[in-house]
């Protein structure tokens, strides 16, 4: 039977460990100075070299080379025995299948026996976080004071599940995800030795698919090499179920252009070509994340070709940071939703629809926005009968959508708000459902607060929102909630309206603010259910 590549090319010397220099240098110095600890904890993501490094440490402490700096030499009989899996003093335990306290007691009974071949008996306990609480308690004393000939190396991917009492008895080393280009460099050397033809673009795709786990990357390369063909980018995309980069770009451009049919067609074209829905969603998230990094001035963190970076710069200039963050959230949620969705494309379609609505609304508000007229900051709404703390929130000052350009021959002016004409309660109530619908698209939690209001009233040019409790009032006064509501009102009524939030009781709304519509009455109920006010002469 052919040996898997990740086992065949497992590092046998310290120099072969990839991208974990901070761990290797510490362990090599401990070997060189003959100051090896009795218990180690290796933690970090899967496939980053924890078990491999543990075996190298076991080889080093039992190596027969006279030069401590050269251990493991990989040439003496003990090193070769470890490589062949026949070194009796290296005991590997899978904690996932040996979780009980009886298993640990059995280990504790056997640990006092002297080593058979080497100087130390090395116990590697993999996935140690799977041990039960009783098993950890049984291990504690032995872990704290093992026999002089015993060394424990614990490995885990979930260090937060390890009891603090165990952590305090170990030297802890954190393994990190391996950078994409380090994985590509390793795969290129492996392909050269194995006589595998592979394009660099295909290796980059494999490295990204592995998400920092070198073992996963080598396994993917092994899978692709078994096809018997030269490993090209197209072959890698077909076998790994990834979509072409162009399909991701087409989807982003469909969102930008508000092209509903084109975006849905792109999604179905990607899935019909064999792309995995979750993988396609991951690729969209990765591309949007790259746009966010470019927008925030961190382009150096992006691993892409010059052409792709230039395209990302063009796209990033068209979208605001907040919009990109919302889109990333939508497609990231789709990745989780696709696990349980009965329809493979449903979660992607919903994420796309949310994104296109968010982007379209953002553009509309940018077009309709201009610096609001400054109002008197000391302005207060007169209310004699309600003695509660109140806060008038003025419209948020925003940049104009079109900046002045003295060199331009023609300047297109955007629609401006009308500050001089006071808004009425009837105007607000007649479009209140539309306001809530727009707010819901941009910030659902704000719409939920608006749904709980008991009073909508305009007095002295200020929109007064009444809530049944102080908790709801204080939540609504959050700057983000106020800002999104004001922007929606400005987009619909083309008017800048300050907002004040108050607490009202069952009858306080109509009795103290002289409202035109009783918030608890039939008219108000009809308006909240979708009705409209119709004025007849």
N, C-alpha and C positions, 0 to 999 in steps of 0.2 A: 504494500500500500504506500502511495506517495505521501510524504510528509508535508503538512501544510507549511506554506512559506513563512508564516509568522513564528512557527516553532523552529523551522530550519535556520532562520536568520535572527534568532534571539541572541542578544549581545552576550559574549563570553568574557569580555574584558571591560574595564571601566571606560576606556576610550570610545567604545561602541555605543554607549548609552546616549540617546539623543535628547538635547535641550533640557537636561536636568542637572546642569553643572553645579547648582547651588547645593544639591544633595550629594552628588558624587564627590565633590571636593572635601566636604565635611567627613564623609565616611573614609575616604582615602587617607586623610590626615590622621583619623583615629587609628587606622590600621598601621600607618607608618610610625606613629608614636606609641603603639601598643596600649591604647587606651579605649578599647572597645567596650561599649556599655552592655548591660545585661538584658535590656528591654528597649525595643524600638517600635514606633508606630509610624507606618507609612500611609498617608492619606492623600486622596486626590481622585480626579476623574478616571474612568476605566481606560485601559489601553495606553497609559502614560508611563508604564515601566515599574510599577510598585513591586510586583512579584519577581520580575527579572532582577531588580536591584537587590531584593532580599536574597535571591540565590547567589548573586555575585558576592554579597557580604558573607554568606555561608561558605563559599569557595575560598574567600580571602582569609577568613579566620582559621581555616583548616589547610591552607596551602603550605607546601613543604619548601618553598623557595626561601633561600637564606636572606634575600633582599626584601625587607618588609615593604619597601616602596613599590616593588614589582608584583605584589600579591593582588589578585590571583594571577599566577603565571600562565595558566591554561595548558601546562605541559606535564606537571607532576601527576602521580597516580591518583591523588585525591581530587584534583581538578577534573581529570578525565572521568573519574567515577561520578562526580556531580553532573557533568555534561551528559553522561549515559543514563542517569537516573538510577544508579545502583549504589550510591553512597548512603550507608545505613544510618549515619549520624545526622542526616538531613531529613527531618520529618515534616511533611506538609499536611496540614489539616484544613479541610473545608468546613468552616464554621456553619455554613448554610445547611449542611446535612449532619452536623455533629453539635447540635445546639443544647443538649441536655446537660444537667449537672453531673450525671453519671459519666459522660464522655470526658469531662474535665477532671473528675476524680481519677479516672483511669490514666489520664495523662500525668496527673500529679504523682500517682503511685510509681509510674515507670521512669520518671525524670531523674530519680536518684541513681539509676544505674549508670556506670561509667561509659564514656564513648567507646565504640567498637574500633573504628579506624582512625578518626581524627582527634584533635585536641578538644573540640567543643561539640556538644549536641545542639543543633540549631532547630528550633521549632518555628515554622512559618504558619501562622494561623490566618488564612485568607477569609475575607468578608467577616471579620471578627464582630461587626455590629449585629450579626444575626444571633449571637449567643444570648441565652435567656439571662434574666437578672440573677437567678440562682447560680448559673454557670459562671457569670462574672464574679460573683461573691466567692465562689469556690476557687477561682483563679487568682484572686487578689494576693493572698499571702505568698504563694509560689512566685507570682510576678514581681513582688517586692523584694523577696530574698530567695532567689533560685540558687541551686547548687553552683559552685564555681565553674563547673564544666558546661553549664546550660545558658543558652541565649534565646530570648524570645523576640520574634519579629511579627508584629501584628499589621495586617493590611486591611484597609477599608475604603469604600467610596462614600461613606456617610458618617463622617467623623462626629457629627452632632449627636449621634445615637450612642456614642461611647460614654460610659459613666465617668464623671470627673475623677473618681478614685483611681480608675485605670489610667486615665490621661496623665495624672500626676506621677505615675510610676514609670513612665516611658519617655525616651527621647523622641520628640515628634518631628517628622520631616514631611513637608507639604509638596506634593508633586503637582506640576502645572500642565495645563493643556499645551500641546506642541504647536508652534506657529505653522501656518500653511506652507510657507516656503521651505521650512526645515523638513517637513514631511515630503515635499516634492523632491528635495535634494536627496533624501534617503531612498525614495522610490526610484530615482534615476540610477543610483548606484546599484540597487538591487536588480533593476532591469538589465543593466549592463552585464552583471555577473550571471544572470539567469538566461541571457540571450532573448529577452522579451522586447519586441518593438512597441514603443509607446510614444505618442505625441505628448509634448509638454502641456498642451491645453487639457488633454485627457487626464494627466497626472494632477493638474491643478484642480480639476473637477473632483477627482477622487479624494484629494486632500481636504477640500471643503466639505465633501460629504461625510468625512470621518469626524468632523467637528473637534479636531485636536487630539484624537486618539490614533496613535501610530499603528497599533495592532489592527484597528478597524480598517485603516488605509491599506495595509498589507493584505488583509483578507479580501478587500474589494479588488485589489490588483490581481490576486490569485484567482478570483472568480472570473475576471475579464480575460486573463491569460488562458483560461481553460477553453475559451471559444475557438482557439487555434488561429485567430486572425490578428493582424496588427491592431493595437489598441488606439483607435482614433477617438476624437471628441464625439463624433456621431454615434459610434459603437457604445461608448461609455454612457451617453445620454439614454440610449435605447435600453441597455441592460440595467442601469441604475434607476430608470424611471424618471429622469429629470427632463424638464422642458428646455428648449433652446432659450438663450438669453434674449433673443428677439421677441419671443412670446411674452416675456415679462415686460419688456419695454413697450410692446404694443398695448398691454393692459394699462400701464401707467399713462400712456398717451391718450387712451380712450377716456380715462378718468379726467384728464386735463381738458379734453375737448367736449366733455359732457356727452359722449357718444355711448348711449346705452346699448344699442344693438351691436356695435363694433366690439365693445368690451365683453359682452356675453359670448359673442362668436369667438373671441380670442380664448376665453376660458374653455369652451367646448373643443376648440381646435387643439389646445394643449392636452386635454384629457383624451380626446379621440386618437391622438398620436401615441398614446401609451404612457403618458406622464402620470405619476402618482399624485393624487389631489393634495395630500399633505405636503409632499415634496415641492409641488408647484407653489403652494401657499408659503412655504419656507423661503423659496427663492424670491417671491414678491416682498416678503418681510426684509430679507437681506438687502434687496435693491433699495427699498424705501429707507432702511437704516443707513445705507451708504449716502443717499441724498441728504439725510439729516446730518450726517457727519460733515459733508461738504458745506451744508448751510451753516453749520456751527464752526467752520474753520478748522476741521480736523481731517482734511483730505489725506494726510500722510498715513492715517490709520487704515486706509482702504487698500486692499490688495487687488488691483485690476490693471488692465492694459491702459496705455495712454489714451487710446481711442475711447475706451469705456469711461475713463475719468472725465474726458472732455464732454461726453454726452451727459454724464451725471451732473456736471457743472451747469449745463444748459437747463436740465430739468429742475435742478434745485433752486434756480433763480425764480422759477415760476410759482413756487409753493412756499407758504409761510411755515415756520417751524411747528406751530401749534397744529396746523392741518396735517403735516407729515406724521406727527405723533399720534393723531387720531387714526390715521390710515394704518399705521403700524399696529395699533391696538385692535382694529377691526380684523386684519388678516392674521394676527397672532391668535386671536380668539377662534378664528376659523380652523386653525391647526388642531386645536383641542376639540372643537365641535365635530370635525370630520371623523373622529374616532367612533362616534356613536351615530352618525348621520346615516339614514337609510339611503339617501340620494347622494352619490359621490360629489356632485357639483353644487349642492344646495348651499353649504356654508360659504363656498367661494362666491357664489352669486349674491348672497346676502351681504358679505363684506364689500363686494364691488358696489352694490346699490347704496350702501351706507356711505362709502367713500365718495361716490359721484355726487350724492346729495350734499355732503359736507363741503366738497370743493366748490360746487356751484353756488351754495349759499355764501361761502366765503368771498367769492368773486363779486357777488351782487352787493354785499355789504361794503366791500372795498370801493366799488364804483360809486355808491350812494353816500360814502362818508366824506366829511370835511371837518376842519377844526370847528368845534361848537363855539357859539358865542358865550363868553364868560358871563356868569351870573353872580349876583351878590352872594358871597359865601356865608353871609350872616342871615340869609333868608330863612325864615321859619314859617311853618304852616300854623295858622291860628286854630287852636283847639282848646276851648276853655274847660270842657267837661271831662277830658281824658288826661289824667296826671300820670304820664308814663314817660320814660326816656325815649326820645325819638331822634332819628338821624336822617337828614335829607341827603341823598346821594346824588351829586351833580353828574351830568353826562361826562363820560370819559373822553379826555382830549385825544384825538387821533390825528395821524398824518393825513394830508390830502391825498386823494388817489392819484391826481396828476400834479406834479410839481412844476413850478414856474421855470421856464427855460428861456432866457433872454435872447438866445440865438435862434430860436425856432420861429418860423414865419407864422404858423398857425398853432394855436393851443386849444385843444378840445377841453372844454370845461365840463365837470361832472355836475349832476343835479345837486342843488344845495337845499339845506333844510330851511324851514320858514320859522325863524325865532319870534317874529313879531306877532303872529296870530296865535292866540291862546287856544289850546286844545280843550275839548269838552269831554265830559263823562260819556255822553252818547257816542262820540267818535271812537273812544277806546272800547266801549262795550260792543259796538257793532263789528269790530274786527278782533275781539278778544280771543275767539277760537282760532283764528288764523295766527295770532301772535303766539298762542300756546303751541300750535303745531310747528311753527318755525323754531321756537325755542327747543322743542323736543328733539328736532333733528340735530341741533347743535349741542345741546346739553340736557339729556333726559332728566337728570336729578333736579335741575332748575324747574323744568315743567312740572315735576311731581310736587314741588313746593307751591308753584302757582295754582295747581289743582286743589290745594288745601286752603287757599285763601277764602275769607268770609266777606271781604269787602273790596270793591274796585271803585275808586272815586277820584275825580280830578278836582282839586281845590286850589285856587290861586296859581294855576299852571303847574302844580305838582301832582303826580300820580301817587295816590295813597293806596297802599295794599294792606288790608287788615287780616291778621292771622289769629287763630283761636288760642295760641299759646306763645309764651315768650321764647320757647325753644325753636319753634318754627320761624318766628320773626327774626331771631338772631342768625339762623341758618340762611335765610333769604338775604340778609344784609351782607353776606359774604361778597367780596368785591367781584368775584367771577360771576356769581348769579346776577348781580345787579347789572354788570357790564353787558352780558349776553342779552338780557331783557331789553336794555336800552338800545342796543344795536338792532335788535329785531324790530322794535317800534320805529326806529329811525328809517329802517329799510321799507316798512309797510306804509307809514303815515308821513314819511319825509319830515319829521319833526323831532327836535331834541326835547326830551321830557325827563326832568329829574324825578327820582322815585323815593318815596318815604314808606317805611314799614312800621306798622303799629300793631298792638294787641287789642282785639275787640272781643267783647263778650257776646252773649246771645242776642242782645238788643242794642249793644253799644254802637254798632255800625250805623243804623238809621237814625238814632236819637241824637247823637252827639256831633255828627259831621254833616247833618243837613243833606243827606244823599238824595239824589233824584230817584234812585231805585233801591228798594229795601233789599239788603243782601240775603235776608232770610225769606223773602217773599216769593210769590209765584213767578213774577217777571224775571227776577235774578236766576231762579231755578231753570226757567226756560232758556235763558241766555247761556247758562252753563251747559245745557244739554244740546246746544247748537242753534238755538233760535236767534233771530235778528230783530233789532228795533226798526220799525218802519214808521216814518213821520208823515202824516197827511195834513194838508192845509185845510 
